Amino acid sequence: MAQTPSSICTGGLCLAAILDMTSVAPAFDDIAPVSNELTDYDRAHIKLYMRLLDAADDGAEWTEAVDVLFGIDPAQEPKRARQVHDSHLARARWMTQSGYRQLLRRPTDRD
């Protein structure tokens, strides 16, 4: 279900202002990676992770974020929508805690 910017404004915050709705996200899995290592999937979805974090930090409803970012209608697919949102948000948070370090390493660096 496509949202218009005016339809996703809550509490004075507009999700459209928080999220760049013009870009197309790469294909996504229903469950984000669960690993202590940064994956190619993570690298391909860094922008999506940042957008999820911004939406969460700005108080956007998870239902709005999953609709806008993943194109999943939570009314039609509530379990899948929640799973996709929560697993990707958890991975995004992992990236802010430790995964980002792996992005900063040179390819020749070793642990």
Phi and psi restraints in degrees (range 20) as a CNS / XPLOR table:
assign (resid 1 and name C) (resid 2 and name N)
       (resid 2 and name CA) (resid 2 and name C) 1.0 -78.0 20.0 2
assign (resid 2 and name N) (resid 2 and name CA)
       (resid 2 and name C) (resid 3 and name N) 1.0 137.9 20.0 2
assign (resid 2 and name C) (resid 3 and name N)
       (resid 3 and name CA) (resid 3 and name C) 1.0 -106.8 20.0 2
assign (resid 3 and name N) (resid 3 and name CA)
       (resid 3 and name C) (resid 4 and name N) 1.0 145.3 20.0 2
assign (resid 3 and name C) (resid 4 and name N)
       (resid 4 and name CA) (resid 4 and name C) 1.0 -94.3 20.0 2
assign (resid 4 and name N) (resid 4 and name CA)
       (resid 4 and name C) (resid 5 and name N) 1.0 153.0 20.0 2
assign (resid 4 and name C) (resid 5 and name N)
       (resid 5 and name CA) (resid 5 and name C) 1.0 -52.6 20.0 2
assign (resid 5 and name N) (resid 5 and name CA)
       (resid 5 and name C) (resid 6 and name N) 1.0 -38.5 20.0 2
assign (resid 5 and name C) (resid 6 and name N)
       (resid 6 and name CA) (resid 6 and name C) 1.0 -70.5 20.0 2
assign (resid 6 and name N) (resid 6 and name CA)
       (resid 6 and name C) (resid 7 and name N) 1.0 -20.4 20.0 2
assign (resid 6 and name C) (resid 7 and name N)
       (resid 7 and name CA) (resid 7 and name C) 1.0 -87.3 20.0 2
assign (resid 7 and name N) (resid 7 and name CA)
       (resid 7 and name C) (resid 8 and name N) 1.0 -5.3 20.0 2
assign (resid 7 and name C) (resid 8 and name N)
       (resid 8 and name CA) (resid 8 and name C) 1.0 -122.2 20.0 2
assign (resid 8 and name N) (resid 8 and name CA)
       (resid 8 and name C) (resid 9 and name N) 1.0 33.8 20.0 2
assign (resid 8 and name C) (resid 9 and name N)
       (resid 9 and name CA) (resid 9 and name C) 1.0 -99.3 20.0 2
assign (resid 9 and name N) (resid 9 and name CA)
       (resid 9 and name C) (resid 10 and name N) 1.0 125.3 20.0 2
assign (resid 9 and name C) (resid 10 and name N)
       (resid 10 and name CA) (resid 10 and name C) 1.0 -138.2 20.0 2
assign (resid 10 and name N) (resid 10 and name CA)
       (resid 10 and name C) (resid 11 and name N) 1.0 141.9 20.0 2
assign (resid 10 and name C) (resid 11 and name N)
       (resid 11 and name CA) (resid 11 and name C) 1.0 53.7 20.0 2
assign (resid 11 and name N) (resid 11 and name CA)
       (resid 11 and name C) (resid 12 and name N) 1.0 31.1 20.0 2
assign (resid 11 and name C) (resid 12 and name N)
       (resid 12 and name CA) (resid 12 and name C) 1.0 83.2 20.0 2
assign (resid 12 and name N) (resid 12 and name CA)
       (resid 12 and name C) (resid 13 and name N) 1.0 -5.5 20.0 2
assign (resid 12 and name C) (resid 13 and name N)
       (resid 13 and name CA) (resid 13 and name C) 1.0 -105.5 20.0 2
assign (resid 13 and name N) (resid 13 and name CA)
       (resid 13 and name C) (resid 14 and name N) 1.0 134.9 20.0 2
assign (resid 13 and name C) (resid 14 and name N)
       (resid 14 and name CA) (resid 14 and name C) 1.0 -108.5 20.0 2
assign (resid 14 and name N) (resid 14 and name CA)
       (resid 14 and name C) (resid 15 and name N) 1.0 122.0 20.0 2
assign (resid 14 and name C) (resid 15 and name N)
       (resid 15 and name CA) (resid 15 and name C) 1.0 -59.8 20.0 2
assign (resid 15 and name N) (resid 15 and name CA)
       (resid 15 and name C) (resid 16 and name N) 1.0 -34.0 20.0 2
assign (resid 15 and name C) (resid 16 and name N)
       (resid 16 and name CA) (resid 16 and name C) 1.0 -61.7 20.0 2
assign (resid 16 and name N) (resid 16 and name CA)
       (resid 16 and name C) (resid 17 and name N) 1.0 -33.9 20.0 2
assign (resid 16 and name C) (resid 17 and name N)
       (resid 17 and name CA) (resid 17 and name C) 1.0 -73.4 20.0 2
assign (resid 17 and name N) (resid 17 and name CA)
       (resid 17 and name C) (resid 18 and name N) 1.0 -29.4 20.0 2
assign (resid 17 and name C) (resid 18 and name N)
       (resid 18 and name CA) (resid 18 and name C) 1.0 -78.8 20.0 2
assign (resid 18 and name N) (resid 18 and name CA)
       (resid 18 and name C) (resid 19 and name N) 1.0 -39.2 20.0 2
assign (resid 18 and name C) (resid 19 and name N)
       (resid 19 and name CA) (resid 19 and name C) 1.0 -111.6 20.0 2
assign (resid 19 and name N) (resid 19 and name CA)
       (resid 19 and name C) (resid 20 and name N) 1.0 137.1 20.0 2
assign (resid 19 and name C) (resid 20 and name N)
       (resid 20 and name CA) (resid 20 and name C) 1.0 -78.1 20.0 2
assign (resid 20 and name N) (resid 20 and name CA)
       (resid 20 and name C) (resid 21 and name N) 1.0 103.8 20.0 2
assign (resid 20 and name C) (resid 21 and name N)
       (resid 21 and name CA) (resid 21 and name C) 1.0 -84.7 20.0 2
assign (resid 21 and name N) (resid 21 and name CA)
       (resid 21 and name C) (resid 22 and name N) 1.0 1.5 20.0 2
assign (resid 21 and name C) (resid 22 and name N)
       (resid 22 and name CA) (resid 22 and name C) 1.0 -91.0 20.0 2
assign (resid 22 and name N) (resid 22 and name CA)
       (resid 22 and name C) (resid 23 and name N) 1.0 -18.5 20.0 2
assign (resid 22 and name C) (resid 23 and name N)
       (resid 23 and name CA) (resid 23 and name C) 1.0 -88.7 20.0 2
assign (resid 23 and name N) (resid 23 and name CA)
       (resid 23 and name C) (resid 24 and name N) 1.0 152.2 20.0 2
assign (resid 23 and name C) (resid 24 and name N)
       (resid 24 and name CA) (resid 24 and name C) 1.0 -103.0 20.0 2
assign (resid 24 and name N) (resid 24 and name CA)
       (resid 24 and name C) (resid 25 and name N) 1.0 126.1 20.0 2
assign (resid 24 and name C) (resid 25 and name N)
       (resid 25 and name CA) (resid 25 and name C) 1.0 -76.9 20.0 2
assign (resid 25 and name N) (resid 25 and name CA)
       (resid 25 and name C) (resid 26 and name N) 1.0 150.0 20.0 2
assign (resid 25 and name C) (resid 26 and name N)
       (resid 26 and name CA) (resid 26 and name C) 1.0 -65.2 20.0 2
assign (resid 26 and name N) (resid 26 and name CA)
       (resid 26 and name C) (resid 27 and name N) 1.0 162.1 20.0 2
assign (resid 26 and name C) (resid 27 and name N)
       (resid 27 and name CA) (resid 27 and name C) 1.0 -53.7 20.0 2
assign (resid 27 and name N) (resid 27 and name CA)
       (resid 27 and name C) (resid 28 and name N) 1.0 147.6 20.0 2
assign (resid 27 and name C) (resid 28 and name N)
       (resid 28 and name CA) (resid 28 and name C) 1.0 -129.6 20.0 2
assign (resid 28 and name N) (resid 28 and name CA)
       (resid 28 and name C) (resid 29 and name N) 1.0 155.6 20.0 2
assign (resid 28 and name C) (resid 29 and name N)
       (resid 29 and name CA) (resid 29 and name C) 1.0 -89.2 20.0 2
assign (resid 29 and name N) (resid 29 and name CA)
       (resid 29 and name C) (resid 30 and name N) 1.0 156.8 20.0 2
assign (resid 29 and name C) (resid 30 and name N)
       (resid 30 and name CA) (resid 30 and name C) 1.0 -68.6 20.0 2
assign (resid 30 and name N) (resid 30 and name CA)
       (resid 30 and name C) (resid 31 and name N) 1.0 -26.1 20.0 2
assign (resid 30 and name C) (resid 31 and name N)
       (resid 31 and name CA) (resid 31 and name C) 1.0 -124.3 20.0 2
assign (resid 31 and name N) (resid 31 and name CA)
       (resid 31 and name C) (resid 32 and name N) 1.0 124.2 20.0 2
assign (resid 31 and name C) (resid 32 and name N)
       (resid 32 and name CA) (resid 32 and name C) 1.0 -68.4 20.0 2
assign (resid 32 and name N) (resid 32 and name CA)
       (resid 32 and name C) (resid 33 and name N) 1.0 159.7 20.0 2
assign (resid 32 and name C) (resid 33 and name N)
       (resid 33 and name CA) (resid 33 and name C) 1.0 -57.4 20.0 2
assign (resid 33 and name N) (resid 33 and name CA)
       (resid 33 and name C) (resid 34 and name N) 1.0 148.1 20.0 2
assign (resid 33 and name C) (resid 34 and name N)
       (resid 34 and name CA) (resid 34 and name C) 1.0 -124.2 20.0 2
assign (resid 34 and name N) (resid 34 and name CA)
       (resid 34 and name C) (resid 35 and name N) 1.0 96.4 20.0 2
assign (resid 34 and name C) (resid 35 and name N)
       (resid 35 and name CA) (resid 35 and name C) 1.0 -157.0 20.0 2
assign (resid 35 and name N) (resid 35 and name CA)
       (resid 35 and name C) (resid 36 and name N) 1.0 155.3 20.0 2
assign (resid 35 and name C) (resid 36 and name N)
       (resid 36 and name CA) (resid 36 and name C) 1.0 -87.1 20.0 2
assign (resid 36 and name N) (resid 36 and name CA)
       (resid 36 and name C) (resid 37 and name N) 1.0 -0.3 20.0 2
assign (resid 36 and name C) (resid 37 and name N)
       (resid 37 and name CA) (resid 37 and name C) 1.0 -112.3 20.0 2
assign (resid 37 and name N) (resid 37 and name CA)
       (resid 37 and name C) (resid 38 and name N) 1.0 143.1 20.0 2
assign (resid 37 and name C) (resid 38 and name N)
       (resid 38 and name CA) (resid 38 and name C) 1.0 -66.5 20.0 2
assign (resid 38 and name N) (resid 38 and name CA)
       (resid 38 and name C) (resid 39 and name N) 1.0 133.6 20.0 2
assign (resid 38 and name C) (resid 39 and name N)
       (resid 39 and name CA) (resid 39 and name C) 1.0 -110.4 20.0 2
assign (resid 39 and name N) (resid 39 and name CA)
       (resid 39 and name C) (resid 40 and name N) 1.0 166.9 20.0 2
assign (resid 39 and name C) (resid 40 and name N)
       (resid 40 and name CA) (resid 40 and name C) 1.0 -60.8 20.0 2
assign (resid 40 and name N) (resid 40 and name CA)
       (resid 40 and name C) (resid 41 and name N) 1.0 -35.1 20.0 2
assign (resid 40 and name C) (resid 41 and name N)
       (resid 41 and name CA) (resid 41 and name C) 1.0 -60.1 20.0 2
assign (resid 41 and name N) (resid 41 and name CA)
       (resid 41 and name C) (resid 42 and name N) 1.0 -45.1 20.0 2
assign (resid 41 and name C) (resid 42 and name N)
       (resid 42 and name CA) (resid 42 and name C) 1.0 -59.3 20.0 2
assign (resid 42 and name N) (resid 42 and name CA)
       (resid 42 and name C) (resid 43 and name N) 1.0 -46.5 20.0 2
assign (resid 42 and name C) (resid 43 and name N)
       (resid 43 and name CA) (resid 43 and name C) 1.0 -60.1 20.0 2
assign (resid 43 and name N) (resid 43 and name CA)
       (resid 43 and name C) (resid 44 and name N) 1.0 -39.4 20.0 2
assign (resid 43 and name C) (resid 44 and name N)
       (resid 44 and name CA) (resid 44 and name C) 1.0 -72.6 20.0 2
assign (resid 44 and name N) (resid 44 and name CA)
       (resid 44 and name C) (resid 45 and name N) 1.0 -19.8 20.0 2
assign (resid 44 and name C) (resid 45 and name N)
       (resid 45 and name CA) (resid 45 and name C) 1.0 -115.3 20.0 2
assign (resid 45 and name N) (resid 45 and name CA)
       (resid 45 and name C) (resid 46 and name N) 1.0 17.9 20.0 2
assign (resid 45 and name C) (resid 46 and name N)
       (resid 46 and name CA) (resid 46 and name C) 1.0 -58.1 20.0 2
assign (resid 46 and name N) (resid 46 and name CA)
       (resid 46 and name C) (resid 47 and name N) 1.0 -44.2 20.0 2
assign (resid 46 and name C) (resid 47 and name N)
       (resid 47 and name CA) (resid 47 and name C) 1.0 -62.3 20.0 2
assign (resid 47 and name N) (resid 47 and name CA)
       (resid 47 and name C) (resid 48 and name N) 1.0 -41.4 20.0 2
assign (resid 47 and name C) (resid 48 and name N)
       (resid 48 and name CA) (resid 48 and name C) 1.0 -61.4 20.0 2
assign (resid 48 and name N) (resid 48 and name CA)
       (resid 48 and name C) (resid 49 and name N) 1.0 -44.0 20.0 2
assign (resid 48 and name C) (resid 49 and name N)
       (resid 49 and name CA) (resid 49 and name C) 1.0 -59.5 20.0 2
assign (resid 49 and name N) (resid 49 and name CA)
       (resid 49 and name C) (resid 50 and name N) 1.0 -44.3 20.0 2
assign (resid 49 and name C) (resid 50 and name N)
       (resid 50 and name CA) (resid 50 and name C) 1.0 -63.4 20.0 2
assign (resid 50 and name N) (resid 50 and name CA)
       (resid 50 and name C) (resid 51 and name N) 1.0 -40.1 20.0 2
assign (resid 50 and name C) (resid 51 and name N)
       (resid 51 and name CA) (resid 51 and name C) 1.0 -66.0 20.0 2
assign (resid 51 and name N) (resid 51 and name CA)
       (resid 51 and name C) (resid 52 and name N) 1.0 -38.9 20.0 2
assign (resid 51 and name C) (resid 52 and name N)
       (resid 52 and name CA) (resid 52 and name C) 1.0 -63.1 20.0 2
assign (resid 52 and name N) (resid 52 and name CA)
       (resid 52 and name C) (resid 53 and name N) 1.0 -45.2 20.0 2
assign (resid 52 and name C) (resid 53 and name N)
       (resid 53 and name CA) (resid 53 and name C) 1.0 -61.9 20.0 2
assign (resid 53 and name N) (resid 53 and name CA)
       (resid 53 and name C) (resid 54 and name N) 1.0 -43.3 20.0 2
assign (resid 53 and name C) (resid 54 and name N)
       (resid 54 and name CA) (resid 54 and name C) 1.0 -61.0 20.0 2
assign (resid 54 and name N) (resid 54 and name CA)
       (resid 54 and name C) (resid 55 and name N) 1.0 -44.6 20.0 2
assign (resid 54 and name C) (resid 55 and name N)
       (resid 55 and name CA) (resid 55 and name C) 1.0 -62.0 20.0 2
assign (resid 55 and name N) (resid 55 and name CA)
       (resid 55 and name C) (resid 56 and name N) 1.0 -45.4 20.0 2
assign (resid 55 and name C) (resid 56 and name N)
       (resid 56 and name CA) (resid 56 and name C) 1.0 -64.5 20.0 2
assign (resid 56 and name N) (resid 56 and name CA)
       (resid 56 and name C) (resid 57 and name N) 1.0 -44.7 20.0 2
assign (resid 56 and name C) (resid 57 and name N)
       (resid 57 and name CA) (resid 57 and name C) 1.0 -64.8 20.0 2
assign (resid 57 and name N) (resid 57 and name CA)
       (resid 57 and name C) (resid 58 and name N) 1.0 -29.5 20.0 2
assign (resid 57 and name C) (resid 58 and name N)
       (resid 58 and name CA) (resid 58 and name C) 1.0 -89.9 20.0 2
assign (resid 58 and name N) (resid 58 and name CA)
       (resid 58 and name C) (resid 59 and name N) 1.0 5.0 20.0 2
assign (resid 58 and name C) (resid 59 and name N)
       (resid 59 and name CA) (resid 59 and name C) 1.0 81.5 20.0 2
assign (resid 59 and name N) (resid 59 and name CA)
       (resid 59 and name C) (resid 60 and name N) 1.0 16.6 20.0 2
assign (resid 59 and name C) (resid 60 and name N)
       (resid 60 and name CA) (resid 60 and name C) 1.0 -66.8 20.0 2
assign (resid 60 and name N) (resid 60 and name CA)
       (resid 60 and name C) (resid 61 and name N) 1.0 144.0 20.0 2
assign (resid 60 and name C) (resid 61 and name N)
       (resid 61 and name CA) (resid 61 and name C) 1.0 -65.1 20.0 2
assign (resid 61 and name N) (resid 61 and name CA)
       (resid 61 and name C) (resid 62 and name N) 1.0 140.5 20.0 2
assign (resid 61 and name C) (resid 62 and name N)
       (resid 62 and name CA) (resid 62 and name C) 1.0 -60.4 20.0 2
assign (resid 62 and name N) (resid 62 and name CA)
       (resid 62 and name C) (resid 63 and name N) 1.0 -32.7 20.0 2
assign (resid 62 and name C) (resid 63 and name N)
       (resid 63 and name CA) (resid 63 and name C) 1.0 -64.9 20.0 2
assign (resid 63 and name N) (resid 63 and name CA)
       (resid 63 and name C) (resid 64 and name N) 1.0 -36.7 20.0 2
assign (resid 63 and name C) (resid 64 and name N)
       (resid 64 and name CA) (resid 64 and name C) 1.0 -70.1 20.0 2
assign (resid 64 and name N) (resid 64 and name CA)
       (resid 64 and name C) (resid 65 and name N) 1.0 -43.6 20.0 2
assign (resid 64 and name C) (resid 65 and name N)
       (resid 65 and name CA) (resid 65 and name C) 1.0 -62.8 20.0 2
assign (resid 65 and name N) (resid 65 and name CA)
       (resid 65 and name C) (resid 66 and name N) 1.0 -44.3 20.0 2
assign (resid 65 and name C) (resid 66 and name N)
       (resid 66 and name CA) (resid 66 and name C) 1.0 -68.4 20.0 2
assign (resid 66 and name N) (resid 66 and name CA)
       (resid 66 and name C) (resid 67 and name N) 1.0 -33.0 20.0 2
assign (resid 66 and name C) (resid 67 and name N)
       (resid 67 and name CA) (resid 67 and name C) 1.0 -68.1 20.0 2
assign (resid 67 and name N) (resid 67 and name CA)
       (resid 67 and name C) (resid 68 and name N) 1.0 -48.5 20.0 2
assign (resid 67 and name C) (resid 68 and name N)
       (resid 68 and name CA) (resid 68 and name C) 1.0 -70.4 20.0 2
assign (resid 68 and name N) (resid 68 and name CA)
       (resid 68 and name C) (resid 69 and name N) 1.0 -47.4 20.0 2
assign (resid 68 and name C) (resid 69 and name N)
       (resid 69 and name CA) (resid 69 and name C) 1.0 -81.2 20.0 2
assign (resid 69 and name N) (resid 69 and name CA)
       (resid 69 and name C) (resid 70 and name N) 1.0 -34.9 20.0 2
assign (resid 69 and name C) (resid 70 and name N)
       (resid 70 and name CA) (resid 70 and name C) 1.0 -111.1 20.0 2
assign (resid 70 and name N) (resid 70 and name CA)
       (resid 70 and name C) (resid 71 and name N) 1.0 -12.4 20.0 2
assign (resid 70 and name C) (resid 71 and name N)
       (resid 71 and name CA) (resid 71 and name C) 1.0 71.1 20.0 2
assign (resid 71 and name N) (resid 71 and name CA)
       (resid 71 and name C) (resid 72 and name N) 1.0 26.2 20.0 2
assign (resid 71 and name C) (resid 72 and name N)
       (resid 72 and name CA) (resid 72 and name C) 1.0 -105.8 20.0 2
assign (resid 72 and name N) (resid 72 and name CA)
       (resid 72 and name C) (resid 73 and name N) 1.0 127.7 20.0 2
assign (resid 72 and name C) (resid 73 and name N)
       (resid 73 and name CA) (resid 73 and name C) 1.0 -84.9 20.0 2
assign (resid 73 and name N) (resid 73 and name CA)
       (resid 73 and name C) (resid 74 and name N) 1.0 109.9 20.0 2
assign (resid 73 and name C) (resid 74 and name N)
       (resid 74 and name CA) (resid 74 and name C) 1.0 -64.8 20.0 2
assign (resid 74 and name N) (resid 74 and name CA)
       (resid 74 and name C) (resid 75 and name N) 1.0 -20.5 20.0 2
assign (resid 74 and name C) (resid 75 and name N)
       (resid 75 and name CA) (resid 75 and name C) 1.0 -73.7 20.0 2
assign (resid 75 and name N) (resid 75 and name CA)
       (resid 75 and name C) (resid 76 and name N) 1.0 -32.0 20.0 2
assign (resid 75 and name C) (resid 76 and name N)
       (resid 76 and name CA) (resid 76 and name C) 1.0 -86.9 20.0 2
assign (resid 76 and name N) (resid 76 and name CA)
       (resid 76 and name C) (resid 77 and name N) 1.0 -35.8 20.0 2
assign (resid 76 and name C) (resid 77 and name N)
       (resid 77 and name CA) (resid 77 and name C) 1.0 -132.9 20.0 2
assign (resid 77 and name N) (resid 77 and name CA)
       (resid 77 and name C) (resid 78 and name N) 1.0 67.9 20.0 2
assign (resid 77 and name C) (resid 78 and name N)
       (resid 78 and name CA) (resid 78 and name C) 1.0 -62.3 20.0 2
assign (resid 78 and name N) (resid 78 and name CA)
       (resid 78 and name C) (resid 79 and name N) 1.0 -43.2 20.0 2
assign (resid 78 and name C) (resid 79 and name N)
       (resid 79 and name CA) (resid 79 and name C) 1.0 -67.7 20.0 2
assign (resid 79 and name N) (resid 79 and name CA)
       (resid 79 and name C) (resid 80 and name N) 1.0 -46.0 20.0 2
assign (resid 79 and name C) (resid 80 and name N)
       (resid 80 and name CA) (resid 80 and name C) 1.0 -63.8 20.0 2
assign (resid 80 and name N) (resid 80 and name CA)
       (resid 80 and name C) (resid 81 and name N) 1.0 -43.9 20.0 2
assign (resid 80 and name C) (resid 81 and name N)
       (resid 81 and name CA) (resid 81 and name C) 1.0 -58.8 20.0 2
assign (resid 81 and name N) (resid 81 and name CA)
       (resid 81 and name C) (resid 82 and name N) 1.0 -45.7 20.0 2
assign (resid 81 and name C) (resid 82 and name N)
       (resid 82 and name CA) (resid 82 and name C) 1.0 -64.7 20.0 2
assign (resid 82 and name N) (resid 82 and name CA)
       (resid 82 and name C) (resid 83 and name N) 1.0 -43.4 20.0 2
assign (resid 82 and name C) (resid 83 and name N)
       (resid 83 and name CA) (resid 83 and name C) 1.0 -62.9 20.0 2
assign (resid 83 and name N) (resid 83 and name CA)
       (resid 83 and name C) (resid 84 and name N) 1.0 -46.6 20.0 2
assign (resid 83 and name C) (resid 84 and name N)
       (resid 84 and name CA) (resid 84 and name C) 1.0 -61.6 20.0 2
assign (resid 84 and name N) (resid 84 and name CA)
       (resid 84 and name C) (resid 85 and name N) 1.0 -49.7 20.0 2
assign (resid 84 and name C) (resid 85 and name N)
       (resid 85 and name CA) (resid 85 and name C) 1.0 -60.5 20.0 2
assign (resid 85 and name N) (resid 85 and name CA)
       (resid 85 and name C) (resid 86 and name N) 1.0 -53.2 20.0 2
assign (resid 85 and name C) (resid 86 and name N)
       (resid 86 and name CA) (resid 86 and name C) 1.0 -65.2 20.0 2
assign (resid 86 and name N) (resid 86 and name CA)
       (resid 86 and name C) (resid 87 and name N) 1.0 -40.5 20.0 2
assign (resid 86 and name C) (resid 87 and name N)
       (resid 87 and name CA) (resid 87 and name C) 1.0 -68.8 20.0 2
assign (resid 87 and name N) (resid 87 and name CA)
       (resid 87 and name C) (resid 88 and name N) 1.0 -38.0 20.0 2
assign (resid 87 and name C) (resid 88 and name N)
       (resid 88 and name CA) (resid 88 and name C) 1.0 -73.5 20.0 2
assign (resid 88 and name N) (resid 88 and name CA)
       (resid 88 and name C) (resid 89 and name N) 1.0 -35.6 20.0 2
assign (resid 88 and name C) (resid 89 and name N)
       (resid 89 and name CA) (resid 89 and name C) 1.0 -66.9 20.0 2
assign (resid 89 and name N) (resid 89 and name CA)
       (resid 89 and name C) (resid 90 and name N) 1.0 -39.8 20.0 2
assign (resid 89 and name C) (resid 90 and name N)
       (resid 90 and name CA) (resid 90 and name C) 1.0 -62.1 20.0 2
assign (resid 90 and name N) (resid 90 and name CA)
       (resid 90 and name C) (resid 91 and name N) 1.0 -41.9 20.0 2
assign (resid 90 and name C) (resid 91 and name N)
       (resid 91 and name CA) (resid 91 and name C) 1.0 -67.1 20.0 2
assign (resid 91 and name N) (resid 91 and name CA)
       (resid 91 and name C) (resid 92 and name N) 1.0 -39.1 20.0 2
assign (resid 91 and name C) (resid 92 and name N)
       (resid 92 and name CA) (resid 92 and name C) 1.0 -61.0 20.0 2
assign (resid 92 and name N) (resid 92 and name CA)
       (resid 92 and name C) (resid 93 and name N) 1.0 -41.4 20.0 2
assign (resid 92 and name C) (resid 93 and name N)
       (resid 93 and name CA) (resid 93 and name C) 1.0 -66.7 20.0 2
assign (resid 93 and name N) (resid 93 and name CA)
       (resid 93 and name C) (resid 94 and name N) 1.0 -38.5 20.0 2
assign (resid 93 and name C) (resid 94 and name N)
       (resid 94 and name CA) (resid 94 and name C) 1.0 -59.5 20.0 2
assign (resid 94 and name N) (resid 94 and name CA)
       (resid 94 and name C) (resid 95 and name N) 1.0 -41.1 20.0 2
assign (resid 94 and name C) (resid 95 and name N)
       (resid 95 and name CA) (resid 95 and name C) 1.0 -59.7 20.0 2
assign (resid 95 and name N) (resid 95 and name CA)
       (resid 95 and name C) (resid 96 and name N) 1.0 -37.3 20.0 2
assign (resid 95 and name C) (resid 96 and name N)
       (resid 96 and name CA) (resid 96 and name C) 1.0 -74.4 20.0 2
assign (resid 96 and name N) (resid 96 and name CA)
       (resid 96 and name C) (resid 97 and name N) 1.0 -22.8 20.0 2
assign (resid 96 and name C) (resid 97 and name N)
       (resid 97 and name CA) (resid 97 and name C) 1.0 -90.5 20.0 2
assign (resid 97 and name N) (resid 97 and name CA)
       (resid 97 and name C) (resid 98 and name N) 1.0 -41.0 20.0 2
assign (resid 97 and name C) (resid 98 and name N)
       (resid 98 and name CA) (resid 98 and name C) 1.0 -146.2 20.0 2
assign (resid 98 and name N) (resid 98 and name CA)
       (resid 98 and name C) (resid 99 and name N) 1.0 -29.9 20.0 2
assign (resid 98 and name C) (resid 99 and name N)
       (resid 99 and name CA) (resid 99 and name C) 1.0 -61.1 20.0 2
assign (resid 99 and name N) (resid 99 and name CA)
       (resid 99 and name C) (resid 100 and name N) 1.0 -32.2 20.0 2
assign (resid 99 and name C) (resid 100 and name N)
       (resid 100 and name CA) (resid 100 and name C) 1.0 -60.3 20.0 2
assign (resid 100 and name N) (resid 100 and name CA)
       (resid 100 and name C) (resid 101 and name N) 1.0 -29.5 20.0 2
assign (resid 100 and name C) (resid 101 and name N)
       (resid 101 and name CA) (resid 101 and name C) 1.0 -60.5 20.0 2
assign (resid 101 and name N) (resid 101 and name CA)
       (resid 101 and name C) (resid 102 and name N) 1.0 -36.5 20.0 2
assign (resid 101 and name C) (resid 102 and name N)
       (resid 102 and name CA) (resid 102 and name C) 1.0 -68.9 20.0 2
assign (resid 102 and name N) (resid 102 and name CA)
       (resid 102 and name C) (resid 103 and name N) 1.0 -27.7 20.0 2
assign (resid 102 and name C) (resid 103 and name N)
       (resid 103 and name CA) (resid 103 and name C) 1.0 -68.6 20.0 2
assign (resid 103 and name N) (resid 103 and name CA)
       (resid 103 and name C) (resid 104 and name N) 1.0 -31.2 20.0 2
assign (resid 103 and name C) (resid 104 and name N)
       (resid 104 and name CA) (resid 104 and name C) 1.0 -82.5 20.0 2
assign (resid 104 and name N) (resid 104 and name CA)
       (resid 104 and name C) (resid 105 and name N) 1.0 -18.1 20.0 2
assign (resid 104 and name C) (resid 105 and name N)
       (resid 105 and name CA) (resid 105 and name C) 1.0 -71.0 20.0 2
assign (resid 105 and name N) (resid 105 and name CA)
       (resid 105 and name C) (resid 106 and name N) 1.0 146.6 20.0 2
assign (resid 105 and name C) (resid 106 and name N)
       (resid 106 and name CA) (resid 106 and name C) 1.0 -74.9 20.0 2
assign (resid 106 and name N) (resid 106 and name CA)
       (resid 106 and name C) (resid 107 and name N) 1.0 154.3 20.0 2
assign (resid 106 and name C) (resid 107 and name N)
       (resid 107 and name CA) (resid 107 and name C) 1.0 -57.9 20.0 2
assign (resid 107 and name N) (resid 107 and name CA)
       (resid 107 and name C) (resid 108 and name N) 1.0 -25.6 20.0 2
assign (resid 107 and name C) (resid 108 and name N)
       (resid 108 and name CA) (resid 108 and name C) 1.0 -87.8 20.0 2
assign (resid 108 and name N) (resid 108 and name CA)
       (resid 108 and name C) (resid 109 and name N) 1.0 -10.1 20.0 2
assign (resid 108 and name C) (resid 109 and name N)
       (resid 109 and name CA) (resid 109 and name C) 1.0 -69.7 20.0 2
assign (resid 109 and name N) (resid 109 and name CA)
       (resid 109 and name C) (resid 110 and name N) 1.0 144.5 20.0 2
assign (resid 109 and name C) (resid 110 and name N)
       (resid 110 and name CA) (resid 110 and name C) 1.0 -126.4 20.0 2
assign (resid 110 and name N) (resid 110 and name CA)
       (resid 110 and name C) (resid 111 and name N) 1.0 153.2 20.0 2
